[in-house]
Amino acid sequence: METENKKKGMAFQFYGKMPLKEAIPLGLQHVLAMFVGNLTPILIITGACGLGVGSEFEELQVSLLQNAMWIAGLVTLIQLFAIGPIGGKVPIIMGTSSGFIGVFNSVVATMGGGVLSYGAIMGASIIGGLMEGVLGFFLKPLRRFFPPIVTGTVVLSIGLSLISVGIASFGGGSGALDFGSMENLLLACFVLVVILAVKHGTKGVTSSSSILIGIVAGYIAALIMGAVLPHTGVTADGVEYTKSWVLNWDKVKEAAWFAIPSIMPVKIVFDWRAILPVLIMFIVTAVETVGDISGVMEGGMGREATDKELSGGVICDGIGSSLAAIFGVMPNTSFSQNVGLVTMTKVVNRTALSVGAIFLILCGLVPKLGALVSIMPQSVLGGAAVMMFSSIVVSGIQLVTKEPMTPRNLTILSVALGVGYGMGANSSILASAPSAVQLIFGGSGIVPAAMVAIVLNILLPKERPEEEA
């Protein structure tokens, strides 16, 4: 009986030995949760550089997307198993960071776009990644600047910033002409209901795989909708469009069965106009990674992250980003979407997460497999995302409340979320600020909230024990 109970708990143990038949579905749901988010930043930045669909560099973009998949899998394996000091051996999935989009867009605008701009972004990412890797080695003496009130505030900001992303997917994806349509909302609600029913109506592996089951059920529902509902609609302006839940099977047919990733698909350029702002962003990314690891350890394993785990995780973040840039891929960092998945399901098993990483590598080597996953309707992903992202907020609350909510801690949390996160979430307030300030603080509430929390934690005097009492 004791052996049976131990077996059932393997999914909730990082080093637990789990059979592949149980590990595969648990790993695949991690891939489905982050697959689109892993590719989106590259689509946005290559588009801004003029390397997107319809340009002479369209094949380059496809190559970069292919590289993004297997790089994410490789860096995840390094994070899970560690190579010397590189890797924290923590239940984290790595992927292309969306946090750099604002900075990279500004670099593109400054440099005028084109392959040169993208090459400069890669050069800056190589240097920035190495700098973050070095920072990770000195994280232990710096950790006093990251108590639970600071890391908890960062995790809260991450969760809050992702909720809007999740609800956008829930409606069919930002920019979709049928955004918020009844078909999209019903499809997303169906996925959410299936997840809740499986999560709380079953036990064991089935319950832990609720996200995967919900997404697969949504995929099937989209197929049925495609068989009985019209595929096109017309906007109020008379523009005909294809509905966002329609599966694009042509993309799967056209994808190759096997392709070898290309090294240095773009010429690396080192330009200070790109390097300086990107270096600042890598410092913020290190703080975000500390928050992600703290959140996943608290939410998934019920304890604080150790110095070694945080240090190895940040080093992996930096070195992984430099490696990614050599293959033309934007920085790879801890993926907050999957932090939400871990904190919701409590599945931290390394074998299960490794299966997801290996599947990502296969997607990079077998483009047809990647295409099959990439055509998943956004509303299907949104049905799962709203729940996953909200669980990150809960992890942040758990971190913040690990220490007594003294007047000092309340001030740090209130000001960081109010001024810091509020400023980043509504970046139009910075329209008249210097471009350097807009570059760092605009576009995401995570960066300013983290910096405000760190500064206040340093400046505000700590209460004496009698004052806390």
Stockholm file with secondary structure:
# STOCKHOLM 1.0

chainA/1-469         METENKKKGMAFQFYGKMPLKEAIPLGLQHVLAMFVGNLTPILIITGACGLGVGSEFEELQVSLLQNAMWIAGLVTLIQLFAIGPIGGKVPIIMGTSSGFIGVFNSVVATMGGGVLSYGAIMGASIIGGLMEGVLGFFLKPLRRFFPPIVTGTVVLSIGLSLISVGIASFGGGSGALDFGSMENLLLACFVLVVILAVKHGTKGVTSSSSILIGIVAGYIAALIMGAVLPHTGVTADGVEYTKSWVLNWDKVKEAAWFAIPSIMPVKIVFDWRAILPVLIMFIVTAVETVGDISGVMEGGMGREATDKELSGGVICDGIGSSLAAIFGVMPNTSFSQNVGLVTMTKVVNRTALSVGAIFLILCGLVPKLGALVSIMPQSVLGGAAVMMFSSIVVSGIQLVTKEPMTPRNLTILSVALGVGYGMGANSSILASAPSAVQLIFGGSGIVPAAMVAIVLNILLPKERPEEEA
#=GR chainA/1-469 SS CHHHHHHHGGGGSTTCCCCHHHHHHHHHHHHHHHHHHHHHHHHHHHHHTTCSTTSTTHHHHHHHHHHHHHHHHHHHHHHHHCBTTBCCCCSCCEEECSTTHHHHHHHHHHHTSHHHHHHHHHHHHHHHHHHHHHHHHTHHHHGGGCCHHHHHHHHHHHHHHHHHHHHHHHTTCTTCTTTTCHHHHHHHHHHHHHHHHHHHHCCHHHHHTHHHHHHHHHHHHHHHHHHHSCSEEECTTSCEEECTTSCCHHHHHHSCSCCCCCSCSSCCCCCHHHHHHHHHHHHHHHHHHHHHHHHHHHHHHSSCCCHHHHHHHHHHHHHHHHHHHHTTCCCEEECHHHHHHHHHHCCCCHHHHHHHHHHHHHHHHCHHHHHHHHTSCHHHHHHHHHHHHHHHHHHHHHHHTTSCCCHHHHHHHHHIIIIIIHHHHTGGGGTTSCHHHHHHHSSCSHHHHHHHHHHHHHHSCCCCHHHHC
#=GC SS_cons         CHHHHHHHGGGGSTTCCCCHHHHHHHHHHHHHHHHHHHHHHHHHHHHHTTCSTTSTTHHHHHHHHHHHHHHHHHHHHHHHHCBTTBCCCCSCCEEECSTTHHHHHHHHHHHTSHHHHHHHHHHHHHHHHHHHHHHHHTHHHHGGGCCHHHHHHHHHHHHHHHHHHHHHHHTTCTTCTTTTCHHHHHHHHHHHHHHHHHHHHCCHHHHHTHHHHHHHHHHHHHHHHHHHSCSEEECTTSCEEECTTSCCHHHHHHSCSCCCCCSCSSCCCCCHHHHHHHHHHHHHHHHHHHHHHHHHHHHHHSSCCCHHHHHHHHHHHHHHHHHHHHTTCCCEEECHHHHHHHHHHCCCCHHHHHHHHHHHHHHHHCHHHHHHHHTSCHHHHHHHHHHHHHHHHHHHHHHHTTSCCCHHHHHHHHHIIIIIIHHHHTGGGGTTSCHHHHHHHSSCSHHHHHHHHHHHHHHSCCCCHHHHC
//
